[in-house]
Amino acid sequence: MSAAPSTAYVDGMAGSPETSIGDRIRFYRHAAGKTQAVVAGLAGITEDYLSQLERGMRTPSITLLHNLSGILMVPTSALLGESGSGPVAVERNSAASDLQAALMIPVHHRDLASPPPLPELRDRVDAAWASWQRASERYSQTGPLLPGLVRDVEAALHTHGPERRQACQIAADLYFLLRTYTKRIGRTDLALLVADRGRRAAEDADDPLRIAAAQWNVGQVQLSTNEADAAEDIAIHAIEELDRARATVEDVPRTALQGALWLVATIAAVRKKDNWAARELLREKAFPAAQRAGEGNVFWTVFGPTNVTLHAVTVEMESGETGEALRLADEIDIVRCPSVERRATFYLELARGYEQRRDDTGVLLHLLDVEREAPEDMRYNPLVRDLVHGLLRRARPTLAPQVRDLADRIGLVA
């Protein structure tokens, strides 16, 4: 049996700006004592493709990363380098430290004596959401707002009487924001915590729509931790609960939330390698819901025809149907999408598609689109960084200067 890798060595390797996802895959494969042929066979890919991944010539999909993490018996976060000690990890930990303290330290009695007025808290939470979804520098603009909001909202939750329900609604909305923020900075542990708090706040508010939105948020975390069956179960349960609440909730937000939950089930099917089931869910459930609900942003899910088509692109990419994925992408008017994150994701999918076609010019073009939309995502998203890392290794001389400049801007070149 192979010896377990040294924690210090793993952290040093994972945190290095020159370490690619492929380097980590190779490292953990060697640590597990498995050959490329064995790992490739278990993962359902060719040995040559695994070799390209390990050499940093290709970037794996999230679904493949989850699969490889199970085969190599390490967390997906280890392959992504989210637990490393390099500059990006330091930035993540710094961003999370004050927030974690606010989440863990009990509310002081002095804060309980005079919590902020609920209308003020509502405005602050809405402003934080607007910053997160619309600002190009969304991490640095939104992150500093969150610790204070947590403390003030937690104090407000001690309110009694008629205002208690409103305080719970505000708390649920804040924890929905914290779920996506903590997930994006690589703190899945905090994402699980705040997703659960959001669910409890929604239940305490006795608000069927918020309860469904809370289940959607929990499902998003479960997808990121490779719990596809659990994510699918919670999505289906929430859809059924909304059907039972049909008489008490408005039709458009109910339909939009059900559609967003069907997208969770769609990605769960992709994670389970059932791409035909994913296509069927899009065709039979998500697209009809999007047509009925129209473009919207109910509880910040950004659900509508544009987002459903974006998910269709992802399904085809995960299925290896790059040509169909790029054809579908041509149908998307991404400027209609109100979310910076979704727009950046769209350009990232295009970059992945062109990488599969070995078109480095297309990869670079769409990475520059990602940088234009969300420059901080270029630093925080491991898959984006890995695409740049791959370009550094293989770009032809005419592209190399632009690639090096991009890598330097995101801190990938020491």
Kinemage of the C-alpha trace (Angstrom):
@kinemage 1
@onewidth
@group {chain A} dominant
@subgroup {mainchain}
@vectorlist {calphas} color= white
{ca met a 1} P 0.000 0.000 0.000
{ca ser a 2} L 1.333 3.463 -0.881
{ca ala a 3} L 2.134 5.842 1.926
{ca ala a 4} L -0.194 8.781 2.436
{ca pro a 5} L 1.194 12.020 1.016
{ca ser a 6} L 2.730 14.464 3.463
{ca thr a 7} L 0.258 17.179 4.448
{ca ala a 8} L 2.944 19.848 4.261
{ca tyr a 9} L 4.021 18.646 0.836
{ca val a 10} L 0.468 18.480 -0.462
{ca asp a 11} L -0.317 21.978 0.835
{ca gly a 12} L 2.848 23.357 -0.705
{ca met a 13} L 2.152 21.710 -4.022
{ca ala a 14} L -1.545 22.678 -4.039
{ca gly a 15} L -0.833 26.272 -3.137
{ca ser a 16} L 1.857 26.894 -5.717
{ca pro a 17} L 0.780 29.281 -8.486
{ca glu a 18} L 2.535 26.982 -10.960
{ca thr a 19} L 0.555 23.875 -9.959
{ca ser a 20} L -2.204 22.774 -12.326
{ca ile a 21} L -5.153 20.523 -11.604
{ca gly a 22} L -3.384 17.912 -13.727
{ca asp a 23} L -0.336 18.065 -11.447
{ca arg a 24} L -2.588 17.300 -8.497
{ca ile a 25} L -4.337 14.446 -10.306
{ca arg a 26} L -0.981 12.885 -11.124
{ca phe a 27} L 0.291 13.406 -7.566
{ca tyr a 28} L -2.723 11.742 -5.935
{ca arg a 29} L -2.736 8.958 -8.535
{ca his a 30} L 0.858 8.123 -7.652
{ca ala a 31} L 0.029 8.377 -3.932
{ca ala a 32} L -2.808 5.872 -4.470
{ca gly a 33} L -0.487 3.515 -6.357
{ca lys a 34} L -2.708 3.449 -9.460
{ca thr a 35} L -1.587 3.430 -13.080
{ca gln a 36} L -2.956 5.762 -15.735
{ca ala a 37} L -4.622 2.792 -17.425
{ca val a 38} L -6.499 1.823 -14.243
{ca val a 39} L -7.652 5.366 -13.397
{ca ala a 40} L -8.649 6.121 -16.988
{ca gly a 41} L -10.616 2.881 -17.203
{ca leu a 42} L -12.485 3.576 -13.956
{ca ala a 43} L -13.187 7.160 -15.033
{ca gly a 44} L -14.469 6.142 -18.462
{ca ile a 45} L -11.877 8.152 -20.387
{ca thr a 46} L -8.935 7.168 -22.577
{ca glu a 47} L -5.457 6.811 -21.162
{ca asp a 48} L -4.274 9.456 -23.626
{ca tyr a 49} L -6.881 11.936 -22.360
{ca leu a 50} L -5.828 11.321 -18.742
{ca ser a 51} L -2.223 11.868 -19.806
{ca gln a 52} L -3.202 15.204 -21.360
{ca leu a 53} L -5.013 16.184 -18.152
{ca glu a 54} L -2.005 15.321 -16.019
{ca arg a 55} L 0.343 17.278 -18.286
{ca gly a 56} L -1.877 20.351 -18.043
{ca met a 57} L -2.780 20.203 -21.720
{ca arg a 58} L -6.503 19.848 -21.005
{ca thr a 59} L -8.843 21.031 -18.242
{ca pro a 60} L -11.281 18.471 -16.785
{ca ser a 61} L -14.968 19.124 -16.282
{ca ile a 62} L -16.369 19.335 -12.757
{ca thr a 63} L -18.190 16.031 -13.325
{ca leu a 64} L -14.933 14.306 -14.277
{ca leu a 65} L -13.189 15.882 -11.276
{ca his a 66} L -15.834 14.480 -8.943
{ca asn a 67} L -15.378 11.082 -10.586
{ca leu a 68} L -11.593 11.223 -10.230
{ca ser a 69} L -11.838 12.338 -6.607
{ca gly a 70} L -13.842 9.206 -5.829
{ca ile a 71} L -11.394 6.967 -7.675
{ca leu a 72} L -8.375 8.546 -5.953
{ca met a 73} L -10.200 8.804 -2.608
{ca val a 74} L -9.477 12.502 -2.058
{ca pro a 75} L -11.897 15.456 -1.820
{ca thr a 76} L -12.644 17.297 -5.036
{ca ser a 77} L -11.352 20.419 -3.274
{ca ala a 78} L -7.915 18.758 -3.071
{ca leu a 79} L -7.817 18.347 -6.865
{ca leu a 80} L -8.952 21.950 -7.305
{ca gly a 81} L -6.288 23.191 -4.882
{ca glu a 82} L -8.848 24.986 -2.718
{ca ser a 83} L -7.056 23.936 0.484
{ca gly a 84} L -3.630 25.118 -0.636
{ca ser a 85} L -1.406 27.777 0.914
{ca gly a 86} L -0.601 29.935 -2.112
{ca pro a 87} L -1.627 33.550 -2.756
{ca val a 88} L -5.161 32.723 -3.892
{ca ala a 89} L -5.747 30.476 -0.867
{ca val a 90} L -4.495 33.284 1.388
{ca glu a 91} L -6.970 35.663 -0.248
{ca arg a 92} L -9.789 33.178 0.271
{ca asn a 93} L -8.919 32.612 3.914
{ca ser a 94} L -8.649 36.338 4.544
{ca ala a 95} L -12.050 36.917 2.938
{ca ala a 96} L -13.602 34.169 5.046
{ca ser a 97} L -12.005 34.871 8.447
{ca asp a 98} L -14.170 37.806 9.564
{ca leu a 99} L -17.254 36.162 8.120
{ca gln a 100} L -16.538 32.910 9.939
{ca ala a 101} L -16.079 34.799 13.213
{ca ala a 102} L -19.411 36.572 12.714
{ca leu a 103} L -21.116 33.234 12.067
{ca met a 104} L -19.588 31.458 15.055
{ca ile a 105} L -19.478 34.079 17.822
{ca pro a 106} L -22.773 34.525 19.727
{ca val a 107} L -24.511 37.878 19.388
{ca his a 108} L -23.401 40.267 22.146
{ca his a 109} L -26.050 41.437 24.592
{ca arg a 110} L -25.340 45.049 23.625
{ca asp a 111} L -26.286 44.242 20.011
{ca leu a 112} L -29.485 42.581 21.217
{ca ala a 113} L -30.475 45.742 23.090
{ca ser a 114} L -30.818 47.844 19.934
{ca pro a 115} L -30.841 45.850 16.679
{ca pro a 116} L -31.042 47.895 13.464
{ca pro a 117} L -34.544 48.610 12.114
{ca leu a 118} L -35.794 45.842 9.846
{ca pro a 119} L -36.402 48.151 6.828
{ca glu a 120} L -32.742 49.204 7.062
{ca leu a 121} L -31.629 45.563 7.185
{ca arg a 122} L -33.811 44.722 4.204
{ca asp a 123} L -32.202 47.515 2.182
{ca arg a 124} L -28.700 46.392 3.176
{ca val a 125} L -29.314 42.745 2.240
{ca asp a 126} L -30.843 43.757 -1.091
{ca ala a 127} L -27.877 46.071 -1.760
{ca ala a 128} L -25.420 43.253 -0.987
{ca trp a 129} L -27.249 40.953 -3.399
{ca ala a 130} L -27.206 43.670 -6.088
{ca ser a 131} L -23.472 44.109 -5.596
{ca trp a 132} L -22.833 40.360 -5.793
{ca gln a 133} L -24.849 39.829 -8.956
{ca arg a 134} L -23.972 42.996 -10.864
{ca ala a 135} L -20.564 44.345 -9.797
{ca ser a 136} L -17.537 43.283 -11.809
{ca glu a 137} L -15.410 43.451 -8.635
{ca arg a 138} L -18.033 41.535 -6.716
{ca tyr a 139} L -15.778 39.741 -4.222
{ca ser a 140} L -14.031 42.875 -2.960
{ca gln a 141} L -17.241 44.941 -3.013
{ca thr a 142} L -19.586 42.428 -1.404
{ca gly a 143} L -17.322 40.493 0.973
{ca pro a 144} L -16.631 43.354 3.426
{ca leu a 145} L -20.394 43.961 3.817
{ca leu a 146} L -21.182 40.452 5.024
{ca pro a 147} L -19.745 40.104 8.564
{ca gly a 148} L -21.585 43.175 9.828
{ca leu a 149} L -24.779 42.043 8.127
{ca val a 150} L -24.524 38.634 9.812
{ca arg a 151} L -24.155 40.211 13.267
{ca asp a 152} L -27.028 42.642 12.741
{ca val a 153} L -29.375 40.069 11.204
{ca glu a 154} L -28.627 37.577 13.985
{ca ala a 155} L -29.468 40.289 16.524
{ca ala a 156} L -32.710 41.026 14.672
{ca leu a 157} L -33.696 37.353 14.862
{ca his a 158} L -34.206 37.833 18.592
{ca thr a 159} L -37.119 40.142 17.740
{ca his a 160} L -40.492 38.962 19.001
{ca gly a 161} L -44.037 39.699 17.938
{ca pro a 162} L -45.266 40.558 14.430
{ca glu a 163} L -41.805 41.585 13.188
{ca arg a 164} L -40.324 38.154 13.877
{ca arg a 165} L -41.506 36.723 10.533
{ca gln a 166} L -40.026 39.636 8.598
{ca ala a 167} L -36.701 39.210 10.423
{ca cys a 168} L -36.648 35.524 9.450
{ca gln a 169} L -37.315 36.398 5.809
{ca ile a 170} L -34.410 38.857 5.795
{ca ala a 171} L -32.170 36.274 7.473
{ca ala a 172} L -33.065 33.620 4.899
{ca asp a 173} L -32.227 35.998 2.051
{ca leu a 174} L -28.881 36.886 3.617
{ca tyr a 175} L -27.962 33.234 4.105
{ca phe a 176} L -28.846 32.509 0.473
{ca leu a 177} L -26.234 35.135 -0.471
{ca leu a 178} L -23.713 33.700 1.966
{ca arg a 179} L -24.168 30.261 0.429
{ca thr a 180} L -23.098 31.364 -3.034
{ca tyr a 181} L -20.327 33.626 -1.700
{ca thr a 182} L -18.739 30.978 0.537
{ca lys a 183} L -19.006 28.347 -2.183
{ca arg a 184} L -17.240 30.649 -4.639
{ca ile a 185} L -14.335 31.324 -2.263
{ca gly a 186} L -13.851 27.576 -1.806
{ca arg a 187} L -15.282 27.292 1.720
{ca thr a 188} L -17.696 24.417 1.302
{ca asp a 189} L -17.798 23.937 5.064
{ca leu a 190} L -19.226 27.415 5.527
{ca ala a 191} L -21.513 26.966 2.518
{ca leu a 192} L -23.108 23.935 4.202
{ca leu a 193} L -23.505 25.888 7.440
{ca val a 194} L -25.169 28.932 5.917
{ca ala a 195} L -27.358 26.869 3.574
{ca asp a 196} L -28.742 25.070 6.626
{ca arg a 197} L -29.263 28.353 8.475
{ca gly a 198} L -31.082 29.720 5.452
{ca arg a 199} L -33.379 26.709 5.421
{ca arg a 200} L -34.181 27.092 9.121
{ca ala a 201} L -34.844 30.830 8.746
{ca ala a 202} L -37.201 30.182 5.808
{ca glu a 203} L -39.041 27.528 7.802
{ca asp a 204} L -39.325 29.870 10.806
{ca ala a 205} L -40.770 32.501 8.454
{ca asp a 206} L -43.348 29.918 7.319
{ca asp a 207} L -42.787 31.109 3.756
{ca pro a 208} L -43.327 28.374 1.107
{ca leu a 209} L -41.419 30.229 -1.625
{ca arg a 210} L -38.423 30.920 0.601
{ca ile a 211} L -38.438 27.340 1.833
{ca ala a 212} L -38.204 26.190 -1.794
{ca ala a 213} L -35.408 28.710 -2.455
{ca ala a 214} L -33.608 27.394 0.630
{ca gln a 215} L -33.868 23.842 -0.719
{ca trp a 216} L -32.444 25.071 -4.022
{ca asn a 217} L -29.477 26.532 -2.137
{ca val a 218} L -28.919 23.307 -0.198
{ca gly a 219} L -29.053 21.399 -3.496
{ca gln a 220} L -26.363 23.665 -4.952
{ca val a 221} L -24.029 22.818 -2.072
{ca gln a 222} L -24.769 19.108 -2.417
{ca leu a 223} L -23.866 19.257 -6.102
{ca ser a 224} L -20.547 20.878 -5.211
{ca thr a 225} L -19.792 18.099 -2.691
{ca asn a 226} L -20.621 15.324 -5.182
{ca glu a 227} L -23.883 14.325 -3.481
{ca ala a 228} L -25.917 14.094 -6.679
{ca asp a 229} L -28.563 11.734 -5.295
{ca ala a 230} L -29.174 13.977 -2.284
{ca ala a 231} L -29.370 17.082 -4.498
{ca glu a 232} L -31.888 15.383 -6.772
{ca asp a 233} L -33.986 14.202 -3.832
{ca ile a 234} L -34.147 17.618 -2.200
{ca ala a 235} L -35.043 19.281 -5.519
{ca ile a 236} L -37.877 16.860 -6.269
{ca his a 237} L -39.201 17.138 -2.710
{ca ala a 238} L -39.202 20.948 -2.926
{ca ile a 239} L -41.015 20.853 -6.288
{ca glu a 240} L -43.694 18.621 -4.794
{ca glu a 241} L -44.041 20.898 -1.752
{ca leu a 242} L -44.592 23.888 -4.030
{ca asp a 243} L -47.294 21.958 -5.880
{ca arg a 244} L -49.056 21.369 -2.569
{ca ala a 245} L -48.768 25.089 -1.768
{ca arg a 246} L -50.164 26.110 -5.163
{ca ala a 247} L -53.249 27.776 -3.684
{ca thr a 248} L -51.236 30.039 -1.367
{ca val a 249} L -48.399 31.283 -3.608
{ca glu a 250} L -48.244 33.368 -6.766
{ca asp a 251} L -47.981 31.377 -9.985
{ca val a 252} L -44.951 33.062 -11.627
{ca pro a 253} L -42.537 32.860 -8.666
{ca arg a 254} L -43.718 29.319 -7.930
{ca thr a 255} L -43.115 28.264 -11.544
{ca ala a 256} L -39.709 29.980 -11.618
{ca leu a 257} L -38.565 28.266 -8.422
{ca gln a 258} L -39.790 24.905 -9.655
{ca gly a 259} L -37.880 25.477 -12.877
{ca ala a 260} L -34.718 26.355 -10.949
{ca leu a 261} L -35.137 23.173 -8.916
{ca trp a 262} L -35.515 21.151 -12.109
{ca leu a 263} L -32.134 22.555 -13.150
{ca val a 264} L -30.651 21.185 -9.912
{ca ala a 265} L -32.084 17.790 -10.834
{ca thr a 266} L -30.662 18.189 -14.352
{ca ile a 267} L -27.122 18.774 -13.098
{ca ala a 268} L -27.555 15.898 -10.629
{ca ala a 269} L -28.339 13.634 -13.602
{ca val a 270} L -25.190 14.873 -15.372
{ca arg a 271} L -23.125 14.127 -12.260
{ca lys a 272} L -24.525 10.583 -12.334
{ca lys a 273} L -23.535 10.290 -16.018
{ca asp a 274} L -27.165 10.031 -17.116
{ca asn a 275} L -26.963 12.669 -19.823
{ca trp a 276} L -30.103 11.487 -21.604
{ca ala a 277} L -32.094 11.950 -18.399
{ca ala a 278} L -30.584 15.436 -18.085
{ca arg a 279} L -31.684 16.320 -21.610
{ca glu a 280} L -35.167 14.994 -20.910
{ca leu a 281} L -35.485 17.070 -17.741
{ca leu a 282} L -34.514 20.172 -19.683
{ca arg a 283} L -36.935 19.418 -22.494
{ca glu a 284} L -39.903 18.217 -20.448
{ca lys a 285} L -39.600 20.268 -17.248
{ca ala a 286} L -37.175 23.192 -17.267
{ca phe a 287} L -37.872 24.678 -20.709
{ca pro a 288} L -41.695 24.655 -20.281
{ca ala a 289} L -41.319 26.283 -16.853
{ca ala a 290} L -39.035 28.937 -18.346
{ca gln a 291} L -41.534 29.700 -21.094
{ca arg a 292} L -44.305 30.169 -18.519
{ca ala a 293} L -42.227 32.191 -16.047
{ca gly a 294} L -40.221 34.275 -18.533
{ca glu a 295} L -36.872 35.888 -17.772
{ca gly a 296} L -36.598 36.661 -14.078
{ca asn a 297} L -34.540 36.509 -10.934
{ca val a 298} L -36.861 35.041 -8.304
{ca phe a 299} L -34.863 34.710 -5.087
{ca trp a 300} L -31.720 35.374 -7.116
{ca thr a 301} L -31.946 32.102 -9.064
{ca val a 302} L -31.773 33.957 -12.427
{ca phe a 303} L -34.218 31.426 -13.820
{ca gly a 304} L -35.600 31.884 -17.332
{ca pro a 305} L -35.094 30.728 -20.939
{ca thr a 306} L -31.539 32.108 -21.062
{ca asn a 307} L -30.393 30.222 -17.979
{ca val a 308} L -32.047 26.998 -19.142
{ca thr a 309} L -30.267 27.206 -22.499
{ca leu a 310} L -27.009 27.858 -20.646
{ca his a 311} L -27.612 24.618 -18.712
{ca ala a 312} L -28.273 22.854 -22.022
{ca val a 313} L -24.831 24.010 -23.173
{ca thr a 314} L -23.329 22.538 -20.000
{ca val a 315} L -25.109 19.205 -20.523
{ca glu a 316} L -23.762 18.917 -24.072
{ca met a 317} L -20.273 19.902 -22.934
{ca glu a 318} L -20.367 17.220 -20.234
{ca ser a 319} L -21.627 14.713 -22.812
{ca gly a 320} L -18.676 15.420 -25.104
{ca glu a 321} L -20.942 16.971 -27.745
{ca thr a 322} L -18.867 20.115 -28.161
{ca gly a 323} L -20.298 21.039 -31.563
{ca glu a 324} L -23.871 20.944 -30.249
{ca ala a 325} L -22.832 22.887 -27.152
{ca leu a 326} L -21.336 25.674 -29.251
{ca arg a 327} L -24.392 25.681 -31.542
{ca leu a 328} L -26.665 26.161 -28.538
{ca ala a 329} L -24.377 28.876 -27.195
{ca asp a 330} L -24.920 30.836 -30.407
{ca glu a 331} L -28.625 31.040 -29.495
{ca ile a 332} L -27.972 32.719 -26.139
{ca asp a 333} L -28.263 36.494 -25.827
{ca ile a 334} L -26.148 36.602 -22.682
{ca val a 335} L -26.426 40.382 -22.233
{ca arg a 336} L -30.021 39.785 -21.101
{ca cys a 337} L -28.771 37.902 -18.059
{ca pro a 338} L -28.671 40.112 -14.915
{ca ser a 339} L -26.005 38.019 -13.172
{ca val a 340} L -22.277 38.619 -13.633
{ca glu a 341} L -21.692 35.058 -12.441
{ca arg a 342} L -23.944 33.558 -15.106
{ca arg a 343} L -22.381 35.674 -17.844
{ca ala a 344} L -18.898 34.682 -16.739
{ca thr a 345} L -20.002 31.030 -16.613
{ca phe a 346} L -21.264 31.319 -20.189
{ca tyr a 347} L -17.911 32.558 -21.447
{ca leu a 348} L -16.124 29.891 -19.417
{ca glu a 349} L -18.229 27.195 -21.102
{ca leu a 350} L -17.276 28.641 -24.484
{ca ala a 351} L -13.593 28.578 -23.510
{ca arg a 352} L -13.944 24.937 -22.450
{ca gly a 353} L -15.635 24.131 -25.756
{ca tyr a 354} L -12.853 25.677 -27.800
{ca glu a 355} L -10.278 23.860 -25.688
{ca gln a 356} L -11.967 20.567 -26.573
{ca arg a 357} L -11.611 21.607 -30.215
{ca arg a 358} L -7.924 22.433 -29.650
{ca asp a 359} L -8.589 26.031 -30.692
{ca asp a 360} L -6.356 28.071 -28.387
{ca thr a 361} L -7.342 31.362 -30.013
{ca gly a 362} L -10.974 30.681 -29.085
{ca val a 363} L -9.965 29.700 -25.550
{ca leu a 364} L -8.021 32.922 -25.058
{ca leu a 365} L -10.755 35.080 -26.608
{ca his a 366} L -13.407 33.794 -24.219
{ca leu a 367} L -11.130 33.861 -21.182
{ca leu a 368} L -10.667 37.545 -21.947
{ca asp a 369} L -14.481 37.778 -22.001
{ca val a 370} L -14.550 36.215 -18.524
{ca glu a 371} L -11.951 38.717 -17.351
{ca arg a 372} L -13.960 41.622 -18.761
{ca glu a 373} L -17.156 40.489 -17.032
{ca ala a 374} L -15.705 39.284 -13.737
{ca pro a 375} L -11.970 39.914 -13.297
{ca glu a 376} L -11.942 38.598 -9.727
{ca asp a 377} L -13.422 35.292 -10.874
{ca met a 378} L -10.245 34.794 -12.877
{ca arg a 379} L -8.386 34.554 -9.561
{ca tyr a 380} L -10.953 32.588 -7.561
{ca asn a 381} L -12.224 30.028 -10.090
{ca pro a 382} L -9.822 27.038 -10.232
{ca leu a 383} L -11.099 25.868 -13.636
{ca val a 384} L -10.522 29.297 -15.174
{ca arg a 385} L -7.002 29.368 -13.775
{ca asp a 386} L -6.373 25.864 -15.100
{ca leu a 387} L -7.416 26.875 -18.599
{ca val a 388} L -4.881 29.700 -18.446
{ca his a 389} L -2.288 27.289 -17.083
{ca gly a 390} L -2.911 24.982 -20.055
{ca leu a 391} L -2.505 27.855 -22.496
{ca leu a 392} L 0.797 28.756 -20.867
{ca arg a 393} L 2.081 25.264 -21.583
{ca arg a 394} L 0.954 24.904 -25.163
{ca ala a 395} L 0.140 28.272 -26.774
{ca arg a 396} L 1.954 28.948 -30.028
{ca pro a 397} L 4.403 31.876 -30.148
{ca thr a 398} L 1.905 34.334 -31.665
{ca leu a 399} L -0.452 33.868 -28.674
{ca ala a 400} L 2.156 33.385 -25.949
{ca pro a 401} L 2.670 37.091 -25.050
{ca gln a 402} L -1.081 37.656 -24.531
{ca val a 403} L -1.355 34.457 -22.498
{ca arg a 404} L 1.574 35.458 -20.292
{ca asp a 405} L 0.029 38.892 -19.747
{ca leu a 406} L -3.273 37.295 -18.736
{ca ala a 407} L -1.527 34.836 -16.428
{ca asp a 408} L 0.385 37.680 -14.809
{ca arg a 409} L -2.811 39.672 -14.223
{ca ile a 410} L -4.416 36.799 -12.329
{ca gly a 411} L -1.304 35.983 -10.306
{ca leu a 412} L -0.595 32.696 -12.027
{ca val a 413} L 2.972 33.608 -12.946
{ca ala a 414} L 5.256 34.131 -9.963
